[in-house]
């Protein structure tokens, strides 16, 4: 059985739901409680190198949550393929550009700030980059089934997706992961 480690502040907070789920499922886990003054040392890495980068990544996570809940799930669940195609075209033309423009804006801001091409924040892969890769892969696959390319004309985002596939651990996983419909 996998070993789980839950790392959070010395409080219940939002981590308490995960603790309750682990307990109800009878799943053993390591409950690591970090004093607030030590939290910046723990949070660095995949959440960026400082609070500002972490906030930009949080913004991205919320954006994709909104996109999925407000648009993609509704389209995916529609049983009428003609209606689904209409919804997808409308999404691609009306709503998707808003989200893609924000991603491109953040990529450009990071390029100007860090002199790096391709990363969402900072100068290495973060949760932001992995999130964009994961959602874009899923959205491209879904929309591609209907002959639509959500990355059409989006050179910066396409470049990021390609860049995220390059680190050895990610490249290895992409080759080994099971092939699924979604």
C-alpha positions as CSV (number, residue, x, y, z in Angstrom):
1,X,0.0,0.0,0.0
2,X,1.2,3.5,-0.8
3,X,2.5,5.7,2.0
4,X,0.8,9.1,2.1
5,X,2.2,12.2,3.7
6,X,-0.1,15.2,4.4
7,X,1.9,18.4,5.0
8,X,0.0,21.4,6.4
9,X,0.1,24.1,9.0
10,X,-0.3,23.3,12.7
11,X,-4.1,23.6,12.4
12,X,-7.1,21.8,10.9
13,X,-7.7,24.2,8.1
14,X,-8.5,22.9,4.6
15,X,-6.3,19.8,5.3
16,X,-8.7,18.5,7.8
17,X,-11.0,17.2,5.1
18,X,-8.2,15.1,3.7
19,X,-7.4,13.8,7.2
20,X,-11.1,12.9,7.7
21,X,-11.1,11.1,4.3
22,X,-7.9,9.1,5.2
23,X,-9.4,8.2,8.6
24,X,-12.8,7.1,7.2
25,X,-11.1,5.0,4.5
26,X,-8.8,3.4,7.2
27,X,-5.8,4.7,5.2
28,X,-2.6,5.2,7.2
29,X,-0.9,8.5,6.5
30,X,1.8,10.7,8.0
31,X,0.3,13.9,9.4
32,X,3.1,16.5,9.2
33,X,2.2,19.7,10.9
34,X,4.5,22.6,10.0
35,X,4.8,25.7,12.2
36,X,3.8,28.8,10.2
37,X,7.2,30.4,10.4
38,X,8.7,27.3,8.7
39,X,6.0,27.1,6.0
40,X,7.8,29.2,3.4
41,X,10.6,26.6,3.4
42,X,8.1,23.8,2.8
43,X,6.1,25.6,0.1
44,X,8.9,26.4,-2.2
45,X,9.5,24.3,-5.3
46,X,6.5,23.3,-7.2
47,X,4.5,26.3,-5.9
48,X,7.2,28.7,-7.1
49,X,10.1,30.3,-5.3
50,X,8.1,33.0,-3.3
51,X,4.6,34.0,-2.3
52,X,4.0,36.0,-5.5
53,X,4.7,33.0,-7.7
54,X,2.5,30.9,-5.5
55,X,-0.4,33.3,-5.9
56,X,0.0,33.3,-9.7
57,X,-0.1,29.5,-9.6
58,X,-3.2,29.6,-7.3
59,X,-4.8,32.0,-9.8
60,X,-4.2,29.5,-12.6
61,X,-5.6,26.6,-10.6
62,X,-8.8,28.6,-10.0
63,X,-9.0,29.5,-13.6
64,X,-8.8,25.9,-14.8
65,X,-11.4,24.9,-12.1
66,X,-13.7,27.6,-13.5
67,X,-13.1,26.5,-17.1
68,X,-13.8,22.9,-16.3
69,X,-16.9,23.5,-14.1
70,X,-18.4,26.3,-16.2
71,X,-17.7,24.9,-19.7
72,X,-16.0,21.6,-20.3
73,X,-18.1,19.4,-18.0
74,X,-21.3,20.9,-19.4
75,X,-20.1,20.2,-23.0
76,X,-18.8,16.8,-22.1
77,X,-22.1,15.7,-20.5
78,X,-24.3,16.7,-23.4
79,X,-25.6,13.6,-25.1
80,X,-26.4,15.3,-28.4
81,X,-23.3,15.3,-30.6
82,X,-24.7,18.1,-32.8
83,X,-25.3,20.3,-29.7
84,X,-21.9,19.2,-28.3
85,X,-20.2,20.5,-31.5
86,X,-22.1,23.8,-31.3
87,X,-21.1,24.2,-27.6
88,X,-17.5,23.3,-28.4
89,X,-17.3,25.9,-31.3
90,X,-18.8,28.5,-29.1
91,X,-16.4,27.7,-26.3
92,X,-13.4,27.9,-28.6
93,X,-14.5,31.2,-30.1
94,X,-15.9,33.0,-27.1
95,X,-14.8,31.6,-23.7
96,X,-11.5,29.8,-24.3
97,X,-9.7,32.9,-25.6
98,X,-10.2,34.6,-22.3
99,X,-8.5,31.8,-20.4
100,X,-5.7,31.4,-23.1
101,X,-5.0,35.1,-23.1
102,X,-4.5,35.1,-19.4
103,X,-2.0,32.2,-19.6
104,X,-0.2,33.9,-22.5
105,X,-0.1,37.2,-20.5
106,X,1.5,35.4,-17.5
107,X,4.0,33.6,-19.7
108,X,5.0,36.9,-21.2
109,X,5.3,38.5,-17.8
110,X,7.5,35.7,-16.6
111,X,9.7,35.9,-19.7
112,X,10.3,39.6,-19.1
113,X,10.9,39.1,-15.4
114,X,13.1,36.0,-15.6
115,X,14.4,36.0,-19.1
116,X,13.1,32.5,-19.6
117,X,10.9,31.4,-22.4
118,X,8.3,28.8,-21.6
119,X,7.8,28.6,-17.9
120,X,4.6,29.9,-16.2
121,X,6.5,31.3,-13.2
122,X,10.2,31.2,-12.3
123,X,12.9,29.4,-14.2
124,X,11.9,25.8,-13.7
125,X,8.9,23.5,-13.9
126,X,6.2,24.3,-11.3
127,X,2.7,23.1,-10.5
128,X,1.6,25.9,-12.9
129,X,3.4,24.3,-15.8
130,X,2.2,20.8,-14.9
131,X,-1.4,22.1,-14.6
132,X,-1.3,23.8,-18.0
133,X,0.2,20.6,-19.5
134,X,-2.4,18.3,-17.9
135,X,-5.4,20.4,-18.8
136,X,-4.3,21.3,-22.3
137,X,-3.6,17.6,-23.0
138,X,-7.1,16.7,-21.9
139,X,-8.8,19.6,-23.6
140,X,-6.8,19.1,-26.9
141,X,-7.7,15.4,-26.8
142,X,-11.4,16.1,-26.2
143,X,-11.7,18.9,-28.7
144,X,-9.5,17.1,-31.2
145,X,-12.2,14.3,-31.3
146,X,-14.4,17.0,-32.9
147,X,-11.7,18.3,-35.3
148,X,-11.0,21.4,-33.2
149,X,-7.6,22.6,-32.0
150,X,-7.7,24.7,-28.9
151,X,-4.0,25.5,-29.3
152,X,-4.3,26.9,-32.8
153,X,-2.2,30.0,-33.0
154,X,-1.2,29.7,-29.4
155,X,2.6,29.4,-29.9
156,X,3.6,30.3,-26.3
157,X,1.2,27.8,-24.7
158,X,2.2,25.1,-27.3
159,X,5.8,25.7,-26.5
160,X,5.2,25.3,-22.8
161,X,3.3,22.1,-23.3
162,X,6.3,20.7,-25.3
163,X,8.8,22.0,-22.7
164,X,6.9,20.3,-19.8
165,X,7.2,16.9,-21.6
166,X,11.1,17.2,-21.6
167,X,12.2,16.7,-18.0
168,X,13.4,13.0,-17.6
169,X,10.8,12.1,-14.9
170,X,7.9,13.5,-16.9
171,X,9.1,12.1,-20.2
172,X,9.5,8.6,-18.6
173,X,6.0,8.8,-17.2
174,X,4.5,9.8,-20.5
175,X,6.0,6.8,-22.1
176,X,5.0,4.4,-19.3
177,X,1.5,5.6,-18.4
178,X,-1.5,3.5,-19.3
179,X,-3.3,4.6,-22.5
180,X,-6.9,5.7,-21.6
181,X,-9.7,7.5,-23.3
182,X,-9.5,10.4,-20.9
